[in-house]
């Protein structure tokens, strides 16, 4: 196992460390996270759904790149209002290419929101009592939204663009509490339908992850990621993943078997002292959120259980109105159940 110090020592000896755009983050947190006594009850809502280059499947008809903004704004507003009414307190917004960033307007799809429009929407979201959290997925399996830069991964230009986008999004969101970086499913299997496959591994994956997380921390914000890298690389993950990074392991069923890799990850993350926001989905199982709350609330220490996140994995289009609103309602029901089981 190559540890951070050994890696930097090797780079220094090779005389190339000065050319690297970001030095690896330290293992310790840069600051002690502030604990919030209020649990997170959140849904992921998509402004952009351009995470997949190509995904031809009758089961996933709305996956794959689309060049136009595809958000039904009445549904978007209905979803936000439903979140507030159901008692949710956070919305994680997948921004992708649905915003015409001032630093890189060339990324935007046709009809993308302006920065001004996004800022206005964030004000509306906050008036509803919801905390808006930005998400840009930098996994090579889900970075189609980056346009031409998705084919420049780990180059000087790529790092520059990532740095610009993270800095601008933090500014737009007025220094949010968290910034979700994605980083899930970076495997050849998950890109099997793509024309162009990119998979970082070993030290390069860690270097790029550390670089992205460092940009978030420089803005005074806490990085947040999907945790599935731990499924195949547990020893490496626990040796190198900083505790400063908020973790969302995900499991989308309601039957929990502790010997199963995807479920065991919740227990292992807790054993190693990571803060978690377990993630469920009503994509296949309407009881996923309820099962996740029941399982994780018993196995993750209260101070490290930050809350729960629901994912629907549907574009915010009228055809998906029912599953999106149902996913939100299921979080509200799970919250009520949790409060009954954990009275103040």
C-alpha positions in Angstrom: 0.0 0.0 0.0 1.4 3.3 -1.1 0.7 5.9 1.6 0.5 9.7 1.1 4.0 10.4 2.5 5.6 7.7 0.4 3.8 8.9 -2.7 4.9 12.5 -2.2 8.5 11.4 -1.5 8.5 9.4 -4.7 7.2 12.4 -6.7 9.8 14.6 -5.1 12.6 12.2 -6.0 11.3 12.1 -9.6 11.3 15.9 -9.7 7.7 16.1 -10.8 5.8 17.2 -7.6 6.0 20.9 -8.6 4.1 20.1 -11.8 1.2 18.5 -10.0 -1.8 20.9 -9.8 -2.7 20.0 -6.2 -0.8 18.4 -3.3 -2.7 15.5 -1.6 -4.9 16.5 1.3 -3.7 15.5 4.8 -5.2 12.6 6.5 -6.5 14.7 9.3 -9.4 17.1 8.9 -8.4 20.7 8.2 -11.0 21.9 10.7 -13.3 20.3 13.3 -16.7 19.9 11.7 -19.5 21.7 13.5 -22.1 19.2 14.7 -25.7 20.1 13.9 -28.3 18.7 16.3 -30.9 18.6 13.5 -30.8 15.6 11.2 -30.6 16.1 7.5 -33.7 15.0 5.6 -32.9 15.5 2.0 -33.7 14.7 -1.6 -31.5 14.9 -4.7 -33.1 17.0 -7.4 -31.7 17.3 -10.9 -31.2 20.5 -12.9 -28.9 18.5 -15.1 -29.3 14.8 -15.9 -26.4 14.6 -18.3 -24.3 12.1 -16.3 -24.2 9.3 -18.9 -22.6 9.6 -22.3 -24.8 6.9 -23.8 -27.3 4.7 -22.1 -29.5 2.9 -24.5 -31.9 0.8 -22.5 -35.7 0.7 -22.3 -35.3 0.6 -18.5 -33.6 3.9 -18.5 -35.2 6.0 -21.3 -34.1 9.4 -20.0 -30.4 8.5 -19.5 -27.8 9.6 -22.0 -26.6 13.1 -23.1 -29.2 15.6 -24.2 -28.1 19.0 -25.6 -31.1 21.0 -24.2 -32.2 22.0 -20.8 -34.8 19.5 -19.7 -36.4 20.6 -16.5 -40.1 21.1 -16.2 -40.1 24.2 -14.0 -43.7 23.7 -12.6 -42.6 20.2 -11.5 -39.3 21.6 -10.1 -41.3 24.1 -7.9 -43.9 21.5 -7.0 -41.1 19.2 -5.8 -39.5 21.9 -3.7 -42.8 22.8 -2.1 -43.6 19.2 -1.5 -40.2 18.8 0.3 -41.0 21.7 2.6 -44.5 20.5 3.3 -43.2 17.0 4.1 -40.7 18.3 6.7 -37.6 17.9 4.6 -34.9 20.5 5.3 -32.4 20.1 2.5 -32.3 19.8 -1.3 -29.1 18.5 -3.0 -29.1 20.1 -6.5 -27.3 18.3 -9.3 -26.1 21.3 -11.4 -24.0 19.8 -14.1 -24.4 21.6 -17.4 -27.8 23.2 -16.6 -26.1 26.4 -15.5 -24.4 29.0 -17.7 -21.3 29.4 -15.5 -19.6 32.7 -15.8 -16.2 31.0 -15.6 -17.1 28.4 -18.3 -20.2 29.2 -20.2 -19.2 26.8 -23.0 -20.3 23.9 -20.8 -24.0 24.9 -20.7 -26.7 23.1 -22.6 -29.2 25.2 -24.7 -31.6 27.0 -22.4 -29.5 26.6 -19.2 -30.2 28.9 -16.3 -28.1 32.0 -15.9 -26.1 32.5 -12.7 -28.6 35.2 -11.8 -31.6 32.8 -12.3 -29.9 30.2 -10.1 -29.3 32.7 -7.4 -32.9 33.8 -7.4 -34.0 30.2 -7.1 -31.7 29.6 -4.2 -33.3 32.5 -2.4 -36.7 30.9 -3.1 -35.5 27.6 -1.8 -34.2 29.1 1.4 -37.5 30.9 2.0 -39.2 27.5 1.9 -37.0 26.5 4.8 -34.7 24.2 2.7 -30.9 24.3 2.7 -29.6 24.1 -0.9 -26.5 22.0 -1.4 -24.6 21.9 -4.7 -23.5 18.8 -6.5 -21.1 18.3 -9.4 -20.3 14.7 -10.1 -16.6 14.5 -11.1 -16.6 10.7 -11.6 -15.4 9.8 -15.1 -18.5 7.6 -15.3 -20.8 10.6 -14.7 -19.1 13.6 -16.1 -20.6 13.9 -19.5 -21.9 17.3 -18.3 -18.3 18.6 -18.6 -18.4 18.5 -22.4 -15.0 18.5 -24.0 -13.3 18.6 -20.6 -14.6 15.1 -19.8 -12.0 14.0 -22.3 -9.2 15.9 -20.7 -9.3 14.1 -17.3 -6.2 14.5 -15.1 -4.6 17.2 -17.4 -3.6 20.7 -16.5 -6.6 22.1 -18.3 -9.0 19.7 -16.5 -7.7 20.7 -13.1 -8.0 24.4 -14.0 -11.6 24.0 -15.1 -12.6 21.9 -12.0 -11.0 24.5 -9.8 -12.9 27.4 -11.5 -16.3 25.6 -11.4 -16.0 24.6 -7.7 -14.9 28.1 -6.7 -17.8 29.7 -8.7 -20.4 27.3 -7.4 -19.3 28.0 -3.8 -19.7 31.7 -4.5 -23.2 31.3 -6.1 -24.4 29.2 -3.1 -22.9 31.8 -0.6 -20.5 29.2 0.9 -22.8 26.2 1.5 -22.3 23.8 4.3 -21.4 21.0 2.0 -20.4 20.4 -1.6 -21.2 17.0 -3.2 -18.5 15.8 -5.5 -20.1 12.5 -6.6 -17.1 10.2 -7.4 -19.2 7.1 -7.8 -19.2 4.1 -10.2 -15.9 5.0 -11.9 -15.4 1.6 -13.5 -15.2 0.2 -17.0 -18.4 -1.9 -16.4 -20.4 1.3 -15.6 -19.2 2.8 -18.9 -19.8 -0.3 -21.0 -22.3 1.5 -23.3 -20.0 4.6 -23.8 -18.0 5.4 -26.9 -15.2 6.8 -24.7 -14.2 5.1 -21.5 -12.0 6.7 -18.8 -11.2 5.0 -15.5 -8.7 6.5 -13.0 -7.3 4.0 -10.5 -4.6 3.7 -7.8 -2.7 6.9 -7.0 -4.2 8.9 -9.8 -7.8 8.4 -8.5 -6.6 9.5 -5.1 -4.6 12.4 -6.4 -7.6 13.8 -8.4 -10.0 13.2 -5.5 -7.7 15.0 -3.1 -7.4 17.8 -5.5 -11.1 18.3 -5.9 -11.8 18.0 -2.1 -9.0 20.5 -1.5 -10.7 23.0 -3.8 -13.9 22.6 -1.8 -12.1 23.0 1.6 -10.3 26.1 0.3 -13.7 27.7 -0.1 -14.6 26.9 3.6 -17.0 24.1 2.6 -17.0 20.4 3.6 -16.7 17.8 0.8 -19.3 15.2 0.4 -19.1 12.0 -1.7 -20.7 8.7 -2.6 -18.8 6.1 -0.7 -18.9 3.1 -3.1 -15.2 3.2 -3.7 -15.0 1.4 -0.4 -16.8 -1.6 -1.8 -13.9 -2.8 -3.8 -11.0 -1.0 -2.0 -11.8 -1.1 1.7 -8.2 -1.2 3.1 -7.1 1.6 0.8 -10.2 3.6 1.5 -9.8 3.5 5.2 -6.1 4.2 5.1 -6.4 7.3 2.8 -9.9 8.8 3.1 -9.9 11.9 5.3 -12.5 12.0 8.1 -13.3 15.6 6.9 -15.2 14.1 3.9 -18.9 13.4 4.5 -19.8 10.0 3.3 -23.0 8.7 1.6 -22.9 5.0 1.2 -26.0 3.9 -0.8 -28.2 0.9 -0.9 -31.6 0.9 -2.7 -33.4 -2.1 -1.2 -35.3 -2.5 2.1 -34.0 -6.0 3.1 -30.6 -5.5 4.9 -28.1 -8.3 5.1 -25.1 -7.2 7.1 -22.8 -9.7 5.3 -23.6 -8.0 1.9 -20.8 -5.6 0.8 -23.2 -2.7 0.1 -24.8 -3.0 3.5 -21.7 -3.8 5.5 -20.1 -0.5 4.2 -22.4 1.4 6.6 -21.1 -0.6 9.6 -17.5 -0.4 8.5 -17.7 3.4 7.9 -19.1 3.7 11.4 -16.4 1.5 12.9 -13.8 3.8 11.4 -15.4 6.9 12.7 -16.8 8.6 9.5 -19.7 11.0 9.5 -22.5 9.6 7.3 -25.6 10.5 5.4 -27.0 7.1 4.3 -28.7 7.2 0.9 -31.8 5.4 -0.2 -33.9 5.4 -3.4 -37.4 4.6 -4.5 -36.1 3.7 -7.9 -36.8 0.0 -7.3 -38.1 -0.3 -3.8 -40.6 2.1 -2.1 -39.5 0.9 1.3 -35.8 1.6 0.8 -35.8 4.9 2.7 -37.8 3.4 5.7 -35.5 0.4 5.8 -32.4 2.6 5.6 -33.5 4.8 8.4 -34.4 1.8 10.6 -31.1 0.0 9.9 -28.7 2.9 10.1 -30.2 4.6 13.1 -29.4 1.5 15.1 -25.9 1.0 13.8 -24.4 4.5 13.4 -23.7 6.6 16.4 -26.0 9.6 16.7 -23.2 12.2 16.5 -21.9 10.6 13.2 -25.4 10.0 11.7 -25.9 13.4 10.0 -29.2 12.4 8.4 -30.6 10.7 5.3 -30.7 11.4 1.5 -33.3 10.1 -1.0 -32.4 9.7 -4.7 -35.0 9.1 -7.4 -32.6 9.0 -10.3 -35.1 10.6 -12.7 -34.8 13.7 -14.8 -37.0 16.5 -13.5 -39.5 16.2 -16.4 -43.3 15.8 -16.3 -43.1 12.2 -17.3 -41.4 11.5 -13.9 -43.7 13.6 -11.8 -45.1 10.6 -9.9 -41.9 8.9 -8.8 -40.2 12.2 -7.9 -43.1 13.4 -5.7 -43.5 9.9 -4.2 -39.8 9.8 -3.3 -40.2 13.0 -1.4 -43.3 11.8 0.4 -41.5 8.7 1.5 -38.8 10.8 3.2 -41.4 12.7 5.1 -43.0 9.4 6.3 -39.5 8.0 7.3 -38.8 11.2 9.2 -42.1 10.8 11.2 -41.2 7.2 12.0 -37.7 8.2 13.1 -39.1 11.0 15.4 -41.5 8.5 17.0 -38.7 6.1 17.6 -36.3 8.8 18.8 -38.3 11.3 20.9 -36.4 14.3 22.2 
